[in-house]
Amino acid sequence: MSFTDQNQNLGENHSMSGRRPPELKPSTVKKIVFGVVAAIIVIYLGTTSFYTVQEQERAAILTFGKYSNETSAGLHFKWPYPIQEVITVKAELTQRIHIGYRQEGSESIPVDEEAMMITGDENIVSADAVVQWKISNIHDYLYNISDAEQFLRNAASSSIRAVIGSEKLDYAITDGKTVIQDKVREKLIELQAKYKTGIQIIDIKFQDIEPPSGQVAEAFREVTNAREEKNTKINNAAKYENDRIPKARGEAQALLENAEGQKKSRILNAEGDVAKFNAIFGEYKKNPNVTQSRLVLETLEKILPNAKIFITNSNSDTVNYLPLNELLRSGTGSTTTPPASTPPVTEAPQGGDAQ
C-alpha cells in the first residue's frame, strides 16, 4: 500500500469518528434564553421584594430614595430595588456610649482628652460617664445627622464640660454629683431637641468625678472622708435627737396629766371635806354637846381601834377606884370583848357623875 492510499484511509476514518453535534434550532435557543432570564428575574424579585425586620429593629422604607414610611418587626413586602429600598435601625434597643473611657471586654481604657476638664474655680477634674439612649424618630435619625454616635459623644462631652465648668471642684466631687448629673441630662436633652436628631436620652450616670491621680487626689480623698464622717455624726446626732425629744415630750405630758389628776383629786377631796364639815357644823349648831361628844368618841375609835376606853370625871378632889387589872383579865378571858362601858364607882363627893 502506498503512502497516498494510507493517507486516504486515515482521512476517511477521521471523518467517520469526528461527527458534528446536531445543531439547535433558533426557536429552542430563544426558549432557553427566555427561561434563564425569567429565572433570574424571579430570583431577583424574590430577594428584593421581601425583607425581614428583627424584634429590636424598625425599618425605614425609601421610595425612589425618599422616605415614605416605616415598618416594625416581621416579614414584609416592598417593591423591588431601585423602586423601594429598606434601611433597618435598632430603634427598639437601648444603647450606651461611654464618655471618658472605653470598655473593651472587662477592661476599662481611660480617654484623657474626654475625661479631663476644668471646674469653675480653675481646677482640673476627671469625669467618666455612661449615656443611655435609643432612637425615637427614624426619619430625623437617618437624615438630620450623619454619625449618630459621634454626634451624641460630642454633645455629651460638651454638656458635661459646660456644667462642671460652672461648679467648684469641692462641690463637684462631694455633694454635687447628683445635681450635676441632672443638669447634664437636661442640657443633653435640649441639644437633641434643638438639632432634631431623633435620639431619646434615657439617662446619664457618672462613674467617677475626681481630681487627677497623685497627691491631689489623696488630699481630696481625705477631705471627702472627713466630710462623710461629719455627715455620719450629724445623722447620728439627729437620730438621737429624734429619739429623745419625743420621749421627753411624752414624759412631760405624762407628768402634766398626773399633776392635773392629782389637782382634780385634791380639789374633789377638799370639796368633800368642806361638804362633810358643813354637814357636821350644821348638826353642831343644833346640839353642840352631843355632837362634840360623838366626834370625840368617833375619833378615839379611829385612832385606838383595839383599846379599851374608860372615861372618868377628873374634876373630883378624890381618887376614883377603877379595878383595871381585873377588868382587863376578865376581858381577855372571855370569847367576846364587851363594849367599852363605865364601871361602877363610888359616889364622888363634890364631883360630877362619871360618864
Secondary structure, 3 states (H helix, E strand, C coil): CCHHHHHHHHHHHHHHHCCCCCCCCHHHHHHHHHHHHHHHHHHHHHHHHEEEECCCCEEEEEECCEEEEEECCEEEECCCCCCEEEEEECCCCCEEEEECEEEECCEEEECHHHHEEECCCCCEEEEEEEEEEEECCHHHHHHCCCCHHHHHHHHHHHHHHHHHCCCCHHHHCCCCHHHHHHHHHHHHHHHHHHHCCCEEEEEEEEEEEECCCCHHHHHHHHHHHHHHHHHHHHHHHHHHHHHHHHHHHHHHHHHHHHHHHHHHHHHHHHHHHHHHHHHHHHHHHHCHHHHHHHHHHHHHHHHCCCCCCCCCCCCCCCCCCCCHHHHHHHHHHCCCCCCCCCCCCCCCCCCCCCC
